[in-house]
Amino acid sequence: PAISTERLEDIITEAVKDVVERVTRETMSEVAEKVVKEAIEGLKQSLEPPSA
């Protein structure tokens, strides 16, 4: 049986939504990791005694 345009749109919308959500999660995880690492490095440097 033929698939209706409405059903096809629903399938495509759901697939795109899933991909966008996955990519967003992965990207945000990477960004958060980078920000945390940079913050830790900044804290480490601020705790080091000044070099003369």
C-alpha distance matrix in Angstrom:
0.0 3.8 6.5 9.4 12.7 14.4 12.4 13.0 16.6 17.0 16.1 18.4 21.0 21.2 21.5 24.2 26.0 26.2 27.6 30.0 31.3 31.8 33.7 35.7 36.8 37.8 39.6 41.4 42.5 44.0 45.7 47.1 48.4 50.1 51.7 53.0 54.5 56.2 57.5 58.9 60.5 62.1 63.5 64.9 66.6 68.0 69.5 71.2 74.9 75.7 77.0 80.3
3.8 0.0 3.8 6.4 9.4 11.6 10.2 10.2 13.7 14.8 14.1 15.9 18.6 19.4 19.6 21.9 23.9 24.5 25.7 27.9 29.5 30.3 31.8 33.7 35.2 36.2 37.7 39.5 40.9 42.3 43.8 45.3 46.8 48.3 49.8 51.3 52.8 54.3 55.7 57.3 58.8 60.2 61.8 63.3 64.8 66.2 67.9 69.5 73.2 73.8 75.1 78.4
6.5 3.8 0.0 3.8 6.6 8.3 6.6 6.6 10.1 11.0 10.5 12.5 15.0 15.7 16.3 18.5 20.3 21.1 22.5 24.5 26.0 27.0 28.5 30.3 31.8 33.0 34.4 36.1 37.6 39.0 40.4 41.9 43.5 45.1 46.4 48.0 49.6 51.0 52.3 54.0 55.6 56.9 58.4 60.0 61.5 62.8 64.5 66.2 69.9 70.6 71.9 75.2
9.4 6.4 3.8 0.0 3.8 5.3 5.2 6.2 8.6 9.9 10.7 12.3 14.1 15.5 16.7 18.4 19.9 21.3 22.8 24.3 25.8 27.3 28.8 30.1 31.8 33.3 34.5 36.0 37.8 39.3 40.4 41.8 43.7 45.2 46.2 47.9 49.7 51.0 52.2 54.0 55.7 56.7 58.2 60.0 61.5 62.6 64.5 66.3 69.9 70.5 71.9 75.2
12.7 9.4 6.6 3.8 0.0 3.8 5.5 5.0 6.1 8.6 9.9 10.5 12.0 14.2 15.3 16.3 18.0 19.9 21.1 22.2 24.0 25.8 26.8 28.1 30.1 31.6 32.4 33.9 36.0 37.4 38.2 39.8 41.9 43.1 44.0 45.9 47.8 48.8 50.0 52.0 53.6 54.5 56.1 58.0 59.3 60.4 62.4 64.2 67.7 68.1 69.6 72.8
14.4 11.6 8.3 5.3 3.8 0.0 3.8 5.4 5.1 6.2 8.8 10.0 10.4 12.3 14.3 15.3 16.3 18.4 20.1 20.9 22.3 24.4 25.8 26.6 28.5 30.4 31.3 32.4 34.5 36.2 36.8 38.2 40.4 41.8 42.5 44.3 46.3 47.4 48.4 50.4 52.2 53.0 54.4 56.5 57.9 58.8 60.7 62.7 66.2 66.7 68.4 71.6
12.4 10.2 6.6 5.2 5.5 3.8 0.0 3.8 5.4 5.0 6.2 8.7 9.8 10.6 12.4 14.3 15.2 16.6 18.6 19.9 21.1 22.7 24.5 25.6 27.1 28.8 30.2 31.4 33.1 34.9 35.9 37.2 39.1 40.7 41.7 43.2 45.2 46.5 47.5 49.3 51.1 52.2 53.5 55.4 57.0 58.0 59.8 61.7 65.3 66.0 67.6 70.9
13.0 10.2 6.6 6.2 5.0 5.4 3.8 0.0 3.8 5.4 5.1 6.2 8.5 9.9 10.6 12.3 14.1 15.5 16.7 18.3 20.0 21.3 22.6 24.1 25.9 27.3 28.4 30.0 31.8 33.2 34.3 35.9 37.7 39.1 40.3 42.0 43.7 44.9 46.2 48.0 49.6 50.7 52.3 54.0 55.5 56.7 58.5 60.3 63.8 64.4 65.8 69.1
16.6 13.7 10.1 8.6 6.1 5.1 5.4 3.8 0.0 3.8 5.5 5.1 5.9 8.5 9.8 10.4 11.9 14.1 15.4 16.2 18.0 19.9 21.0 22.0 24.1 25.7 26.5 27.9 30.0 31.4 32.2 33.8 35.9 37.1 38.0 39.9 41.8 42.8 43.9 46.0 47.6 48.4 50.1 52.0 53.3 54.3 56.3 58.2 61.7 62.2 63.7 66.9
17.0 14.8 11.0 9.9 8.6 6.2 5.0 5.4 3.8 0.0 3.8 5.5 5.1 6.1 8.6 10.0 10.4 12.3 14.3 15.3 16.3 18.3 20.0 20.9 22.5 24.4 25.6 26.6 28.5 30.3 31.2 32.4 34.5 36.1 36.9 38.4 40.5 41.7 42.7 44.6 46.4 47.3 48.7 50.6 52.2 53.1 54.9 56.9 60.5 61.2 62.8 66.1
16.1 14.1 10.5 10.7 9.9 8.8 6.2 5.1 5.5 3.8 0.0 3.8 5.5 5.2 6.2 8.7 9.9 10.7 12.5 14.3 15.5 16.7 18.5 20.0 21.3 22.8 24.3 25.7 27.3 28.9 30.2 31.5 33.3 34.9 36.1 37.5 39.3 40.8 41.9 43.6 45.3 46.5 48.0 49.6 51.3 52.4 54.1 55.9 59.6 60.3 61.8 65.2
18.4 15.9 12.5 12.3 10.5 10.0 8.7 6.2 5.1 5.5 3.8 0.0 3.8 5.5 5.1 6.1 8.4 9.9 10.7 12.1 14.1 15.4 16.5 18.1 20.0 21.2 22.2 24.0 25.8 27.1 28.2 29.8 31.6 32.9 34.1 35.9 37.6 38.8 40.1 42.0 43.4 44.6 46.2 47.9 49.3 50.6 52.4 54.1 57.7 58.3 59.6 62.9
21.0 18.6 15.0 14.1 12.0 10.4 9.8 8.5 5.9 5.1 5.5 3.8 0.0 3.8 5.5 5.2 6.0 8.6 10.0 10.5 12.1 14.2 15.4 16.2 18.2 20.0 20.8 22.0 24.1 25.7 26.5 27.9 30.0 31.4 32.2 34.0 35.9 37.0 38.1 40.1 41.8 42.7 44.2 46.1 47.5 48.6 50.5 52.3 55.9 56.5 58.0 61.3
21.2 19.4 15.7 15.5 14.2 12.3 10.6 9.9 8.5 6.1 5.2 5.5 3.8 0.0 3.8 5.5 5.0 6.2 8.7 9.9 10.5 12.3 14.3 15.2 16.5 18.4 19.9 20.9 22.5 24.5 25.5 26.6 28.6 30.3 31.3 32.7 34.6 36.1 37.0 38.7 40.6 41.7 43.0 44.8 46.5 47.5 49.2 51.1 54.8 55.6 57.2 60.6
21.5 19.6 16.3 16.7 15.3 14.3 12.4 10.6 9.8 8.6 6.2 5.1 5.5 3.8 0.0 3.8 5.4 5.2 6.3 8.7 10.0 10.8 12.4 14.2 15.6 16.7 18.3 20.0 21.4 22.8 24.3 25.7 27.3 28.9 30.2 31.7 33.3 34.8 36.1 37.7 39.3 40.7 42.2 43.7 45.3 46.6 48.3 50.0 53.6 54.4 55.8 59.2
24.2 21.9 18.5 18.4 16.3 15.3 14.3 12.3 10.4 10.0 8.7 6.1 5.2 5.5 3.8 0.0 3.8 5.4 5.2 6.1 8.5 9.9 10.6 12.0 14.2 15.4 16.2 17.9 19.9 21.1 22.1 23.8 25.7 26.9 28.1 29.9 31.5 32.7 34.1 35.9 37.4 38.5 40.2 41.9 43.2 44.5 46.4 48.1 51.6 52.2 53.6 56.9
26.0 23.9 20.3 19.9 18.0 16.3 15.2 14.1 11.9 10.4 9.9 8.4 6.0 5.0 5.4 3.8 0.0 3.8 5.5 5.2 6.1 8.6 10.0 10.4 12.2 14.3 15.2 16.2 18.2 20.0 20.8 22.0 24.1 25.7 26.5 28.1 30.1 31.3 32.3 34.2 36.0 36.9 38.4 40.3 41.8 42.8 44.6 46.5 50.1 50.8 52.4 55.8
26.2 24.5 21.1 21.3 19.9 18.4 16.6 15.5 14.1 12.3 10.7 9.9 8.6 6.2 5.2 5.4 3.8 0.0 3.8 5.5 5.2 6.2 8.6 9.9 10.7 12.4 14.2 15.4 16.6 18.5 19.9 21.0 22.6 24.5 25.7 26.9 28.7 30.4 31.5 33.0 34.8 36.1 37.4 39.0 40.8 42.0 43.5 45.4 49.0 49.9 51.5 54.9
27.6 25.7 22.5 22.8 21.1 20.1 18.6 16.7 15.4 14.3 12.5 10.7 10.0 8.7 6.3 5.2 5.5 3.8 0.0 3.8 5.5 5.2 6.1 8.4 9.9 10.6 12.0 14.0 15.4 16.6 18.1 19.7 21.2 22.6 24.1 25.7 27.1 28.6 30.1 31.6 33.1 34.5 36.1 37.6 39.1 40.5 42.2 43.8 47.4 48.2 49.5 52.9
30.0 27.9 24.5 24.3 22.2 20.9 19.9 18.3 16.2 15.3 14.3 12.1 10.5 9.9 8.7 6.1 5.2 5.5 3.8 0.0 3.8 5.5 5.2 6.0 8.6 9.9 10.3 11.9 14.0 15.3 16.1 17.8 19.8 20.9 22.0 23.9 25.6 26.7 28.0 29.9 31.4 32.5 34.1 35.9 37.2 38.4 40.3 42.0 45.6 46.2 47.7 51.0
31.3 29.5 26.0 25.8 24.0 22.3 21.1 20.0 18.0 16.3 15.5 14.1 12.1 10.5 10.0 8.5 6.1 5.2 5.5 3.8 0.0 3.8 5.6 5.1 6.2 8.6 9.9 10.4 12.2 14.3 15.2 16.1 18.2 19.9 20.8 22.1 24.2 25.6 26.5 28.3 30.1 31.2 32.5 34.3 36.0 37.0 38.7 40.6 44.2 45.1 46.8 50.2
31.8 30.3 27.0 27.3 25.8 24.4 22.7 21.3 19.9 18.3 16.7 15.4 14.2 12.3 10.8 9.9 8.6 6.2 5.2 5.5 3.8 0.0 3.8 5.4 5.2 6.2 8.5 9.9 10.7 12.5 14.3 15.3 16.6 18.6 20.0 21.2 22.7 24.5 25.8 27.1 28.8 30.3 31.6 33.1 34.9 36.2 37.7 39.4 43.1 44.1 45.5 49.0
33.7 31.8 28.5 28.8 26.8 25.8 24.5 22.6 21.0 20.0 18.5 16.5 15.4 14.3 12.4 10.6 10.0 8.6 6.1 5.2 5.6 3.8 0.0 3.8 5.5 5.1 6.0 8.4 9.8 10.6 12.1 14.0 15.3 16.5 18.2 19.9 21.2 22.5 24.2 25.7 27.1 28.5 30.2 31.6 33.0 34.5 36.3 37.8 41.4 42.1 43.4 46.8
35.7 33.7 30.3 30.1 28.1 26.6 25.6 24.1 22.0 20.9 20.0 18.1 16.2 15.2 14.2 12.0 10.4 9.9 8.4 6.0 5.1 5.4 3.8 0.0 3.8 5.5 5.1 5.9 8.4 9.9 10.3 11.8 14.0 15.2 16.1 17.9 19.8 20.9 22.1 24.0 25.6 26.6 28.2 30.0 31.4 32.5 34.4 36.2 39.7 40.4 42.0 45.4
36.8 35.2 31.8 31.8 30.1 28.5 27.1 25.9 24.1 22.5 21.3 20.0 18.2 16.5 15.6 14.2 12.2 10.7 9.9 8.6 6.2 5.2 5.5 3.8 0.0 3.8 5.5 5.2 6.1 8.6 9.9 10.4 12.1 14.3 15.3 16.3 18.2 19.9 20.9 22.3 24.2 25.6 26.7 28.4 30.2 31.4 32.8 34.7 38.4 39.4 41.0 44.5
37.8 36.2 33.0 33.3 31.6 30.4 28.8 27.3 25.7 24.4 22.8 21.2 20.0 18.4 16.7 15.4 14.3 12.4 10.6 9.9 8.6 6.2 5.1 5.5 3.8 0.0 3.8 5.6 5.2 6.3 8.7 10.0 10.7 12.5 14.4 15.5 16.7 18.6 20.1 21.2 22.8 24.5 25.9 27.1 28.9 30.4 31.9 33.4 37.1 38.0 39.4 42.9
39.6 37.7 34.4 34.5 32.4 31.3 30.2 28.4 26.5 25.6 24.3 22.2 20.8 19.9 18.3 16.2 15.2 14.2 12.0 10.3 9.9 8.5 6.0 5.1 5.5 3.8 0.0 3.8 5.4 5.1 6.2 8.5 9.9 10.7 12.3 14.2 15.4 16.6 18.3 20.0 21.2 22.6 24.4 25.8 27.1 28.7 30.5 31.9 35.5 36.2 37.5 40.9
41.4 39.5 36.1 36.0 33.9 32.4 31.4 30.0 27.9 26.6 25.7 24.0 22.0 20.9 20.0 17.9 16.2 15.4 14.0 11.9 10.4 9.9 8.4 5.9 5.2 5.6 3.8 0.0 3.8 5.4 5.0 5.9 8.4 9.8 10.4 12.0 14.0 15.2 16.2 18.1 19.8 20.8 22.3 24.1 25.6 26.7 28.5 30.3 33.9 34.7 36.4 39.8
42.5 40.9 37.6 37.8 36.0 34.5 33.1 31.8 30.0 28.5 27.3 25.8 24.1 22.5 21.4 19.9 18.2 16.6 15.4 14.0 12.2 10.7 9.8 8.4 6.1 5.2 5.4 3.8 0.0 3.8 5.5 5.1 6.1 8.6 9.9 10.5 12.2 14.2 15.3 16.4 18.3 19.9 21.0 22.4 24.3 25.7 27.0 28.8 32.5 33.6 35.2 38.7
44.0 42.3 39.0 39.3 37.4 36.2 34.9 33.2 31.4 30.3 28.9 27.1 25.7 24.5 22.8 21.1 20.0 18.5 16.6 15.3 14.3 12.5 10.6 9.9 8.6 6.3 5.1 5.4 3.8 0.0 3.8 5.5 5.1 6.2 8.7 10.0 10.6 12.4 14.3 15.4 16.6 18.4 20.1 21.1 22.7 24.4 26.0 27.3 31.0 31.8 33.1 36.6
45.7 43.8 40.4 40.4 38.2 36.8 35.9 34.3 32.2 31.2 30.2 28.2 26.5 25.5 24.3 22.1 20.8 19.9 18.1 16.1 15.2 14.3 12.1 10.3 9.9 8.7 6.2 5.0 5.5 3.8 0.0 3.8 5.4 5.1 6.2 8.6 9.9 10.6 12.3 14.3 15.4 16.5 18.4 20.0 21.2 22.5 24.5 26.0 29.6 30.1 31.7 35.0
47.1 45.3 41.9 41.8 39.8 38.2 37.2 35.9 33.8 32.4 31.5 29.8 27.9 26.6 25.7 23.8 22.0 21.0 19.7 17.8 16.1 15.3 14.0 11.8 10.4 10.0 8.5 5.9 5.1 5.5 3.8 0.0 3.8 5.4 5.1 6.1 8.6 9.9 10.5 12.2 14.2 15.2 16.4 18.3 20.0 21.0 22.6 24.6 28.1 29.1 30.9 34.4
48.4 46.8 43.5 43.7 41.9 40.4 39.1 37.7 35.9 34.5 33.3 31.6 30.0 28.6 27.3 25.7 24.1 22.6 21.2 19.8 18.2 16.6 15.3 14.0 12.1 10.7 9.9 8.4 6.1 5.1 5.4 3.8 0.0 3.8 5.5 5.2 6.1 8.6 9.9 10.6 12.3 14.2 15.4 16.5 18.4 20.0 21.2 22.8 26.5 27.7 29.2 32.8
50.1 48.3 45.1 45.2 43.1 41.8 40.7 39.1 37.1 36.1 34.9 32.9 31.4 30.3 28.9 26.9 25.7 24.5 22.6 20.9 19.9 18.6 16.5 15.2 14.3 12.5 10.7 9.8 8.6 6.2 5.1 5.4 3.8 0.0 3.8 5.5 5.2 6.1 8.6 9.9 10.6 12.3 14.3 15.3 16.5 18.3 20.1 21.3 24.9 25.6 27.0 30.4
51.7 49.8 46.4 46.2 44.0 42.5 41.7 40.3 38.0 36.9 36.1 34.1 32.2 31.3 30.2 28.1 26.5 25.7 24.1 22.0 20.8 20.0 18.2 16.1 15.3 14.4 12.3 10.4 9.9 8.7 6.2 5.1 5.5 3.8 0.0 3.8 5.5 5.2 6.1 8.6 9.9 10.5 12.3 14.2 15.4 16.4 18.5 20.2 23.7 24.3 26.1 29.6
53.0 51.3 48.0 47.9 45.9 44.3 43.2 42.0 39.9 38.4 37.5 35.9 34.0 32.7 31.7 29.9 28.1 26.9 25.7 23.9 22.1 21.2 19.9 17.9 16.3 15.5 14.2 12.0 10.5 10.0 8.6 6.1 5.2 5.5 3.8 0.0 3.8 5.4 5.0 6.1 8.6 9.8 10.5 12.2 14.2 15.2 16.6 18.6 22.2 23.4 25.4 29.0
54.5 52.8 49.6 49.7 47.8 46.3 45.2 43.7 41.8 40.5 39.3 37.6 35.9 34.6 33.3 31.5 30.1 28.7 27.1 25.6 24.2 22.7 21.2 19.8 18.2 16.7 15.4 14.0 12.2 10.6 9.9 8.6 6.1 5.2 5.5 3.8 0.0 3.8 5.4 5.1 6.2 8.6 9.9 10.5 12.3 14.2 15.4 16.7 20.4 21.6 23.1 26.7
56.2 54.3 51.0 51.0 48.8 47.4 46.5 44.9 42.8 41.7 40.8 38.8 37.0 36.1 34.8 32.7 31.3 30.4 28.6 26.7 25.6 24.5 22.5 20.9 19.9 18.6 16.6 15.2 14.2 12.4 10.6 9.9 8.6 6.1 5.2 5.4 3.8 0.0 3.8 5.4 5.1 6.1 8.6 9.8 10.6 12.3 14.3 15.5 19.0 19.6 21.2 24.6
57.5 55.7 52.3 52.2 50.0 48.4 47.5 46.2 43.9 42.7 41.9 40.1 38.1 37.0 36.1 34.1 32.3 31.5 30.1 28.0 26.5 25.8 24.2 22.1 20.9 20.1 18.3 16.2 15.3 14.3 12.3 10.5 9.9 8.6 6.1 5.0 5.4 3.8 0.0 3.8 5.4 5.0 6.2 8.6 9.9 10.5 12.4 14.5 17.9 18.8 21.0 24.5
58.9 57.3 54.0 54.0 52.0 50.4 49.3 48.0 46.0 44.6 43.6 42.0 40.1 38.7 37.7 35.9 34.2 33.0 31.6 29.9 28.3 27.1 25.7 24.0 22.3 21.2 20.0 18.1 16.4 15.4 14.3 12.2 10.6 9.9 8.6 6.1 5.1 5.4 3.8 0.0 3.8 5.4 5.1 6.1 8.6 9.8 10.7 12.5 16.2 17.8 19.8 23.4
60.5 58.8 55.6 55.7 53.6 52.2 51.1 49.6 47.6 46.4 45.3 43.4 41.8 40.6 39.3 37.4 36.0 34.8 33.1 31.4 30.1 28.8 27.1 25.6 24.2 22.8 21.2 19.8 18.3 16.6 15.4 14.2 12.3 10.6 9.9 8.6 6.2 5.1 5.4 3.8 0.0 3.8 5.4 5.0 6.2 8.6 9.9 10.7 14.4 15.4 17.0 20.6
62.1 60.2 56.9 56.7 54.5 53.0 52.2 50.7 48.4 47.3 46.5 44.6 42.7 41.7 40.7 38.5 36.9 36.1 34.5 32.5 31.2 30.3 28.5 26.6 25.6 24.5 22.6 20.8 19.9 18.4 16.5 15.2 14.2 12.3 10.5 9.8 8.6 6.1 5.0 5.4 3.8 0.0 3.8 5.5 5.2 6.2 8.7 10.1 13.3 13.9 16.1 19.5
63.5 61.8 58.4 58.2 56.1 54.4 53.5 52.3 50.1 48.7 48.0 46.2 44.2 43.0 42.2 40.2 38.4 37.4 36.1 34.1 32.5 31.6 30.2 28.2 26.7 25.9 24.4 22.3 21.0 20.1 18.4 16.4 15.4 14.3 12.3 10.5 9.9 8.6 6.2 5.1 5.4 3.8 0.0 3.8 5.4 5.1 6.3 8.8 12.1 13.6 16.2 19.7
64.9 63.3 60.0 60.0 58.0 56.5 55.4 54.0 52.0 50.6 49.6 47.9 46.1 44.8 43.7 41.9 40.3 39.0 37.6 35.9 34.3 33.1 31.6 30.0 28.4 27.1 25.8 24.1 22.4 21.1 20.0 18.3 16.5 15.3 14.2 12.2 10.5 9.8 8.6 6.1 5.0 5.5 3.8 0.0 3.8 5.5 5.2 6.4 10.2 12.1 14.1 17.8
66.6 64.8 61.5 61.5 59.3 57.9 57.0 55.5 53.3 52.2 51.3 49.3 47.5 46.5 45.3 43.2 41.8 40.8 39.1 37.2 36.0 34.9 33.0 31.4 30.2 28.9 27.1 25.6 24.3 22.7 21.2 20.0 18.4 16.5 15.4 14.2 12.3 10.6 9.9 8.6 6.2 5.2 5.4 3.8 0.0 3.8 5.4 5.2 8.5 9.3 11.2 14.8
68.0 66.2 62.8 62.6 60.4 58.8 58.0 56.7 54.3 53.1 52.4 50.6 48.6 47.5 46.6 44.5 42.8 42.0 40.5 38.4 37.0 36.2 34.5 32.5 31.4 30.4 28.7 26.7 25.7 24.4 22.5 21.0 20.0 18.3 16.4 15.2 14.2 12.3 10.5 9.8 8.6 6.2 5.1 5.5 3.8 0.0 3.8 5.6 8.0 8.9 11.9 15.1
69.5 67.9 64.5 64.5 62.4 60.7 59.8 58.5 56.3 54.9 54.1 52.4 50.5 49.2 48.3 46.4 44.6 43.5 42.2 40.3 38.7 37.7 36.3 34.4 32.8 31.9 30.5 28.5 27.0 26.0 24.5 22.6 21.2 20.1 18.5 16.6 15.4 14.3 12.4 10.7 9.9 8.7 6.3 5.2 5.4 3.8 0.0 3.8 6.4 8.9 11.8 15.2
71.2 69.5 66.2 66.3 64.2 62.7 61.7 60.3 58.2 56.9 55.9 54.1 52.3 51.1 50.0 48.1 46.5 45.4 43.8 42.0 40.6 39.4 37.8 36.2 34.7 33.4 31.9 30.3 28.8 27.3 26.0 24.6 22.8 21.3 20.2 18.6 16.7 15.5 14.5 12.5 10.7 10.1 8.8 6.4 5.2 5.6 3.8 0.0 3.8 6.3 8.5 12.1
74.9 73.2 69.9 69.9 67.7 66.2 65.3 63.8 61.7 60.5 59.6 57.7 55.9 54.8 53.6 51.6 50.1 49.0 47.4 45.6 44.2 43.1 41.4 39.7 38.4 37.1 35.5 33.9 32.5 31.0 29.6 28.1 26.5 24.9 23.7 22.2 20.4 19.0 17.9 16.2 14.4 13.3 12.1 10.2 8.5 8.0 6.4 3.8 0.0 3.8 6.3 9.3
75.7 73.8 70.6 70.5 68.1 66.7 66.0 64.4 62.2 61.2 60.3 58.3 56.5 55.6 54.4 52.2 50.8 49.9 48.2 46.2 45.1 44.1 42.1 40.4 39.4 38.0 36.2 34.7 33.6 31.8 30.1 29.1 27.7 25.6 24.3 23.4 21.6 19.6 18.8 17.8 15.4 13.9 13.6 12.1 9.3 8.9 8.9 6.3 3.8 0.0 3.8 6.4
77.0 75.1 71.9 71.9 69.6 68.4 67.6 65.8 63.7 62.8 61.8 59.6 58.0 57.2 55.8 53.6 52.4 51.5 49.5 47.7 46.8 45.5 43.4 42.0 41.0 39.4 37.5 36.4 35.2 33.1 31.7 30.9 29.2 27.0 26.1 25.4 23.1 21.2 21.0 19.8 17.0 16.1 16.2 14.1 11.2 11.9 11.8 8.5 6.3 3.8 0.0 3.8
80.3 78.4 75.2 75.2 72.8 71.6 70.9 69.1 66.9 66.1 65.2 62.9 61.3 60.6 59.2 56.9 55.8 54.9 52.9 51.0 50.2 49.0 46.8 45.4 44.5 42.9 40.9 39.8 38.7 36.6 35.0 34.4 32.8 30.4 29.6 29.0 26.7 24.6 24.5 23.4 20.6 19.5 19.7 17.8 14.8 15.1 15.2 12.1 9.3 6.4 3.8 0.0
